[in-house]
């Protein structure tokens, strides 16, 4: 057996796959698959209301919203499966939640929803162009590790509070989910979160919405929308949406992967997500991009102790997004009736370990502690300026503090 055991690797660092004495076990990771499905469920339940609100605000009707959810689910799923499999890295893909919030704040656009579809297509082309721009990769690599970890901790903080907020809103069920996680985790830590998910889903199944709330045709379908390109949509929507997607999703997503030692090749990532966005846009599908918060679930050790197997979590997350398109029509009609607090609570339990690790890595170097804390606090504050989310501003303010402290006079 000594000649067939896998070579141990430092936690969080990408390694080449080593074939152990059990080849099938080396290829299939049950914890990674379970984590990926959880990521899809968490991402869907936690932010689908923002997507529905954003599409509705810019003029999409219920049928177009349902079509957009199907299109974006397929775009996320196929690109995540392809990228994770090709690069053997846990590259998680999500819809642009900050971008959907931008749509909700923008409201009706000249040209109606077809002009919004034209904006989606243009953003997709810009993302593909960004994939060929090498300075972006060098900028990501230059982000100090304490700041990247602090940004991740700031992103995770609010979600990690959700289990305890759930107890305040639903004491019995919240405590049951928390107790399940704690008890199962004592015996088998990797299965604690899936067990908590099972309890939450069972509870939701016991309290279904009224029959009259379901749409007459619950089956998912794609409805094409002829895109319209207008100057107003280009200035007022396309450029802000591109900046928000890159600054609040793609850059933080790459930084999160870097904290776990993964450095994916950028051109294929942006080309794949841009192409997937372009294919989904004519059906009302919003832009897709790298996941930021849920990426930590796929890239962290809870997905699998072996870093070389964690790509399976991202691929399973992609498959989960495809499966969830079956709920598009029902979701479009009933999203406001389904508070996601219990799913958010499960996500918080899943991310407590990642939060602790990122917090420790952010503050353990004394010289970088203050810039890291500034990054964490700004990111956790939810600060939004110029349509750009708090993750970007956290890195910006923390980076400024980092440069300021590096340039202190000797003996100061």
C-alpha positions as CSV (number, residue, x, y, z in Angstrom):
1,X,0.0,0.0,0.0
2,X,2.9,2.4,0.6
3,X,3.5,2.9,-3.1
4,X,-0.2,3.8,-3.9
5,X,-1.1,6.3,-1.2
6,X,-1.9,9.9,-2.2
7,X,0.8,12.5,-1.4
8,X,-0.4,14.9,1.3
9,X,-0.8,18.5,0.3
10,X,-1.0,21.7,2.3
11,X,-4.6,22.8,3.0
12,X,-6.0,25.3,0.5
13,X,-3.4,24.7,-2.2
14,X,-4.2,23.3,-5.6
15,X,-2.4,20.1,-6.5
16,X,-2.3,17.6,-9.3
17,X,-4.5,14.6,-8.9
18,X,-2.6,11.6,-7.6
19,X,-4.3,8.2,-8.3
20,X,-4.5,6.3,-5.0
21,X,-5.1,2.6,-4.4
22,X,-8.9,3.0,-4.8
23,X,-9.3,4.8,-8.3
24,X,-13.1,5.1,-8.1
25,X,-13.0,6.7,-4.7
26,X,-10.4,9.1,-6.0
27,X,-12.7,10.2,-8.8
28,X,-15.9,10.5,-6.8
29,X,-16.3,12.7,-3.7
30,X,-19.6,12.3,-2.0
31,X,-19.0,15.3,0.4
32,X,-18.0,17.5,-2.7
33,X,-21.2,16.5,-4.6
34,X,-23.3,17.2,-1.5
35,X,-21.6,20.6,-1.0
36,X,-22.2,21.5,-4.7
37,X,-25.9,20.8,-4.5
38,X,-26.1,22.8,-1.3
39,X,-24.3,25.7,-3.1
40,X,-26.9,25.7,-5.9
41,X,-29.7,25.6,-3.4
42,X,-28.2,28.3,-1.2
43,X,-27.5,30.6,-4.2
44,X,-30.9,30.1,-5.6
45,X,-32.9,30.6,-2.4
46,X,-30.8,33.4,-1.1
47,X,-30.9,35.7,-4.1
48,X,-33.6,34.6,-6.6
49,X,-35.9,37.3,-5.1
50,X,-33.4,39.9,-6.2
51,X,-33.3,38.5,-9.7
52,X,-37.1,38.5,-10.0
53,X,-37.3,42.0,-8.6
54,X,-34.6,43.3,-11.0
55,X,-36.2,41.8,-14.1
56,X,-39.6,43.0,-13.1
57,X,-38.4,46.6,-12.5
58,X,-37.1,46.9,-16.0
59,X,-40.3,45.8,-17.6
60,X,-40.3,41.9,-17.8
61,X,-43.6,40.2,-17.2
62,X,-44.1,37.0,-15.3
63,X,-43.6,34.7,-18.3
64,X,-40.4,36.6,-19.3
65,X,-39.1,36.4,-15.8
66,X,-39.6,32.6,-15.8
67,X,-37.9,32.3,-19.1
68,X,-35.0,34.4,-17.8
69,X,-34.6,32.1,-14.7
70,X,-34.5,29.1,-17.0
71,X,-31.9,30.7,-19.3
72,X,-29.7,31.9,-16.5
73,X,-29.9,28.5,-14.7
74,X,-28.8,26.8,-17.9
75,X,-26.0,29.3,-18.4
76,X,-24.7,29.0,-14.9
77,X,-24.9,25.2,-14.9
78,X,-23.2,24.5,-18.3
79,X,-20.4,27.0,-17.7
80,X,-19.7,25.8,-14.2
81,X,-19.6,22.1,-15.2
82,X,-17.3,22.9,-18.2
83,X,-14.9,25.2,-16.3
84,X,-14.6,23.0,-13.2
85,X,-14.0,19.8,-15.4
86,X,-11.6,21.4,-17.8
87,X,-9.5,23.3,-15.2
88,X,-9.9,20.8,-12.3
89,X,-10.6,23.7,-10.0
90,X,-13.7,24.6,-7.9
91,X,-14.8,27.4,-10.2
92,X,-18.3,28.3,-9.0
93,X,-20.6,30.3,-11.3
94,X,-23.5,32.5,-10.2
95,X,-25.8,35.2,-11.6
96,X,-24.9,38.8,-11.0
97,X,-26.8,39.6,-7.8
98,X,-25.4,43.1,-7.6
99,X,-26.3,43.6,-11.2
100,X,-29.9,42.6,-10.5
101,X,-30.0,45.0,-7.6
102,X,-28.7,47.7,-10.1
103,X,-31.6,46.8,-12.4
104,X,-34.1,47.1,-9.6
105,X,-32.8,50.6,-8.8
106,X,-32.7,51.6,-12.4
107,X,-36.3,50.9,-13.2
108,X,-37.8,51.1,-16.7
109,X,-35.4,51.7,-19.6
110,X,-36.0,53.4,-22.9
111,X,-36.9,50.6,-25.3
112,X,-38.4,48.4,-22.7
113,X,-37.3,44.9,-21.8
114,X,-35.9,44.3,-25.3
115,X,-33.4,47.1,-24.7
116,X,-32.4,45.4,-21.4
117,X,-31.9,42.2,-23.4
118,X,-29.6,44.2,-25.8
119,X,-27.7,45.4,-22.7
120,X,-27.3,41.9,-21.5
121,X,-25.8,40.9,-24.8
122,X,-23.4,43.8,-24.9
123,X,-22.2,43.1,-21.4
124,X,-21.6,39.5,-22.4
125,X,-19.4,40.7,-25.3
126,X,-17.4,43.0,-22.9
127,X,-16.8,40.1,-20.5
128,X,-15.4,38.0,-23.3
129,X,-13.1,40.9,-24.3
130,X,-12.0,41.2,-20.7
131,X,-10.8,37.6,-20.9
132,X,-8.2,38.6,-23.3
133,X,-6.9,41.5,-21.2
134,X,-3.9,40.1,-19.2
135,X,-3.3,43.0,-16.8
136,X,-6.5,41.9,-14.9
137,X,-4.8,38.6,-13.8
138,X,-1.7,40.5,-12.6
139,X,-3.9,42.8,-10.6
140,X,-5.6,39.9,-8.8
141,X,-2.3,38.2,-8.1
142,X,-1.0,41.4,-6.5
143,X,-3.8,41.6,-3.9
144,X,-2.1,41.0,-0.5
145,X,-3.4,37.7,1.0
146,X,-4.5,39.3,4.3
147,X,-6.7,41.8,2.4
148,X,-8.2,39.0,0.2
149,X,-8.9,36.9,3.3
150,X,-10.4,40.0,5.1
151,X,-12.7,40.6,2.1
152,X,-13.8,37.0,2.2
153,X,-14.5,37.3,6.0
154,X,-16.5,40.4,5.4
155,X,-18.6,38.7,2.7
156,X,-19.2,35.7,5.0
157,X,-20.0,37.6,8.2
158,X,-23.6,38.5,7.4
159,X,-24.5,35.0,6.2
160,X,-22.8,33.4,9.2
161,X,-25.2,35.4,11.4
162,X,-28.2,33.9,9.6
163,X,-28.5,30.8,11.8
164,X,-29.0,32.9,14.9
165,X,-31.4,35.3,13.2
166,X,-33.4,32.3,12.1
167,X,-33.7,31.3,15.7
168,X,-35.2,34.7,16.5
169,X,-37.7,34.4,13.6
170,X,-38.6,30.7,14.0
171,X,-37.3,29.5,17.4
172,X,-38.4,25.8,17.2
173,X,-37.3,25.1,13.6
174,X,-34.1,27.3,13.9
175,X,-33.0,25.4,17.0
176,X,-33.8,22.1,15.3
177,X,-31.6,22.9,12.3
178,X,-28.8,24.2,14.6
179,X,-29.0,21.1,16.8
180,X,-28.9,18.8,13.8
181,X,-25.8,20.5,12.5
182,X,-24.1,20.3,15.9
183,X,-24.9,16.7,16.7
184,X,-24.2,15.3,13.2
185,X,-21.0,17.4,13.0
186,X,-19.8,15.8,16.3
187,X,-19.8,12.4,14.6
188,X,-19.2,13.3,10.9
189,X,-18.3,16.9,10.2
190,X,-18.6,16.6,6.5
191,X,-22.2,15.5,6.7
192,X,-23.4,18.0,9.3
193,X,-24.6,20.6,6.7
194,X,-26.4,18.1,4.4
195,X,-28.2,16.8,7.5
196,X,-29.3,20.3,8.4
197,X,-30.4,20.9,4.8
198,X,-32.6,17.7,5.0
199,X,-34.2,19.0,8.2
200,X,-34.9,22.4,6.7
201,X,-36.4,21.0,3.5
202,X,-38.6,18.6,5.4
203,X,-39.9,21.5,7.4
204,X,-40.7,23.5,4.3
205,X,-42.5,20.5,2.8
206,X,-44.8,20.3,5.8
207,X,-45.9,23.9,5.2
208,X,-46.6,24.3,1.4
209,X,-48.1,27.4,-0.1
210,X,-51.8,27.5,-1.0
211,X,-52.8,25.8,-4.2
212,X,-54.2,28.9,-5.7
213,X,-50.7,30.5,-5.6
214,X,-49.3,28.2,-8.2
215,X,-49.2,29.2,-11.9
216,X,-51.5,27.4,-14.3
217,X,-48.5,26.2,-16.3
218,X,-45.6,25.3,-13.9
219,X,-43.3,23.8,-16.6
220,X,-40.2,25.7,-17.4
221,X,-39.9,27.2,-20.9
222,X,-37.8,29.6,-22.9
223,X,-39.4,32.7,-24.5
224,X,-37.2,34.5,-27.0
225,X,-37.0,38.3,-26.9
226,X,-35.7,40.3,-29.9
227,X,-32.9,42.5,-28.5
228,X,-32.9,46.3,-29.1
229,X,-29.8,48.4,-28.8
230,X,-30.3,52.0,-27.6
231,X,-27.9,54.7,-26.6
232,X,-29.8,55.2,-23.3
233,X,-29.5,51.5,-22.4
234,X,-25.8,51.6,-23.3
235,X,-25.0,54.5,-21.1
236,X,-27.5,54.0,-18.3
237,X,-27.4,50.2,-18.0
238,X,-24.7,48.4,-20.1
239,X,-21.6,50.1,-18.7
240,X,-22.8,50.2,-15.1
241,X,-23.8,46.5,-15.3
242,X,-20.4,45.5,-16.7
243,X,-18.5,47.5,-14.0
244,X,-20.7,46.0,-11.2
245,X,-20.3,42.5,-12.5
246,X,-16.5,42.7,-12.8
247,X,-15.9,44.7,-9.6
248,X,-18.5,43.1,-7.3
249,X,-18.4,39.5,-8.6
250,X,-15.6,38.5,-10.9
251,X,-12.7,40.2,-9.0
252,X,-13.9,39.1,-5.5
253,X,-14.6,35.7,-6.9
254,X,-11.0,35.3,-8.2
255,X,-9.7,36.7,-4.9
256,X,-11.8,34.1,-2.9
257,X,-10.3,31.3,-5.0
258,X,-6.8,32.7,-4.4
259,X,-7.3,32.5,-0.7
260,X,-7.6,28.7,-1.0
261,X,-4.7,28.5,-3.4
262,X,-6.5,28.2,-6.7
263,X,-5.5,30.4,-9.7
264,X,-7.7,29.5,-12.7
265,X,-6.7,30.6,-16.1
266,X,-8.6,33.8,-16.8
267,X,-9.2,33.8,-20.5
268,X,-11.2,30.6,-20.5
269,X,-13.2,31.7,-17.4
270,X,-14.3,35.0,-18.9
271,X,-14.8,33.6,-22.4
272,X,-17.0,30.8,-21.0
273,X,-19.1,33.0,-18.8
274,X,-19.3,35.7,-21.5
275,X,-20.4,33.1,-24.1
276,X,-22.9,31.6,-21.7
277,X,-24.3,35.0,-20.9
278,X,-24.6,35.8,-24.6
279,X,-26.5,32.5,-25.3
280,X,-28.9,33.1,-22.4
281,X,-29.5,36.8,-23.0
282,X,-32.0,36.5,-25.9
283,X,-34.3,34.6,-23.6
284,X,-34.1,37.2,-20.8
285,X,-31.3,35.5,-18.9
286,X,-29.1,37.9,-16.8
287,X,-25.3,37.9,-16.9
288,X,-23.4,35.1,-15.2
289,X,-20.1,35.4,-13.5
290,X,-17.8,34.0,-10.9
291,X,-19.5,33.3,-7.5
292,X,-18.0,35.2,-4.6
293,X,-19.6,34.1,-1.3
294,X,-20.7,30.6,-2.2
295,X,-17.3,30.0,-3.9
296,X,-15.8,29.5,-0.5
297,X,-18.1,26.5,0.1
298,X,-16.8,24.7,-3.0
299,X,-13.1,25.7,-2.5
300,X,-12.8,25.1,1.2
301,X,-11.8,21.9,3.1
302,X,-15.4,21.2,4.1
303,X,-16.1,20.3,0.4
304,X,-13.4,17.6,0.5
305,X,-10.2,17.2,2.5
306,X,-8.3,16.7,-0.8
307,X,-7.9,20.0,-2.7
308,X,-7.7,18.1,-6.0
309,X,-11.2,16.7,-5.6
310,X,-13.0,20.0,-4.8
311,X,-13.7,20.8,-8.4
312,X,-16.4,18.2,-8.2
313,X,-18.3,20.5,-5.8
314,X,-18.4,23.3,-8.4
315,X,-19.5,20.9,-11.1
316,X,-22.2,19.5,-8.9
317,X,-23.3,23.1,-8.2
318,X,-23.7,23.6,-11.9
319,X,-25.8,20.5,-12.2
320,X,-27.9,21.8,-9.3
321,X,-28.5,25.1,-11.1
322,X,-29.8,23.2,-14.2
323,X,-32.1,21.1,-12.0
324,X,-33.5,24.2,-10.3
325,X,-34.7,25.6,-13.6
326,X,-37.6,23.2,-13.2
327,X,-38.8,25.7,-10.5
328,X,-38.6,28.8,-12.7
329,X,-42.3,29.3,-13.4
330,X,-43.3,28.6,-9.8
331,X,-40.5,30.8,-8.4
332,X,-41.4,33.7,-10.7
333,X,-45.0,33.7,-9.3
334,X,-44.3,32.8,-5.6
335,X,-40.9,34.1,-4.7
336,X,-42.3,36.7,-2.4
337,X,-44.2,34.0,-0.5
338,X,-41.0,32.0,0.3
339,X,-38.7,33.7,2.8
340,X,-35.2,32.1,2.4
341,X,-34.2,32.5,6.1
342,X,-33.9,28.8,6.8
343,X,-31.8,28.2,3.7
344,X,-29.6,31.2,4.6
345,X,-29.3,29.7,8.0
346,X,-28.0,26.4,6.6
347,X,-25.5,28.4,4.4
348,X,-24.3,30.2,7.4
349,X,-23.6,27.0,9.2
350,X,-21.7,25.7,6.2
351,X,-19.6,28.8,6.1
352,X,-18.6,29.2,9.7
353,X,-15.4,27.2,9.2
354,X,-14.5,29.3,6.1
355,X,-15.2,32.5,8.1
356,X,-13.0,31.4,10.9
357,X,-10.1,30.5,8.6
358,X,-10.3,33.7,6.6
359,X,-10.5,35.8,9.7
360,X,-7.4,34.2,11.2
361,X,-5.5,34.6,8.0
362,X,-6.5,38.2,7.8
363,X,-5.3,39.3,11.2
364,X,-2.4,37.0,12.1
365,X,0.2,39.3,10.5
366,X,0.4,42.4,12.8
367,X,1.7,44.7,10.1
368,X,-1.3,44.0,7.9
369,X,-3.9,43.8,10.7
370,X,-5.2,47.3,10.4
371,X,-5.6,47.3,6.6
372,X,-7.2,43.9,6.8
373,X,-9.7,45.0,9.5
374,X,-10.6,48.1,7.4
375,X,-11.2,45.7,4.4
376,X,-13.3,43.4,6.5
377,X,-15.5,46.2,8.1
378,X,-16.1,48.0,4.8
379,X,-17.0,44.8,3.1
380,X,-19.3,43.7,5.9
381,X,-21.0,47.1,6.0
382,X,-22.7,46.6,2.7
383,X,-21.4,50.0,1.5
384,X,-22.6,50.6,-2.1
385,X,-21.4,53.6,-4.1
386,X,-21.8,54.3,-7.9
387,X,-23.7,51.0,-8.1
388,X,-20.6,49.0,-7.0
389,X,-20.8,46.7,-4.0
390,X,-19.0,46.6,-0.8
391,X,-16.4,43.9,-1.7
392,X,-14.8,46.2,-4.2
393,X,-14.8,49.2,-1.8
394,X,-13.4,47.0,1.0
395,X,-10.4,46.0,-1.2
396,X,-10.0,49.7,-2.3
397,X,-10.0,51.2,1.2
398,X,-8.0,48.3,2.7
399,X,-5.5,48.6,-0.2
400,X,-5.1,52.3,0.5
401,X,-4.4,51.6,4.1
402,X,-1.9,48.9,3.0
403,X,0.0,51.3,0.8
404,X,-0.1,54.0,3.5
405,X,1.4,51.7,6.1
406,X,4.1,50.4,3.7
407,X,5.3,53.9,3.1
408,X,5.6,55.0,6.7
409,X,8.9,56.7,7.5
410,X,11.5,54.6,9.3
411,X,11.0,54.7,13.1
412,X,7.5,56.2,12.8
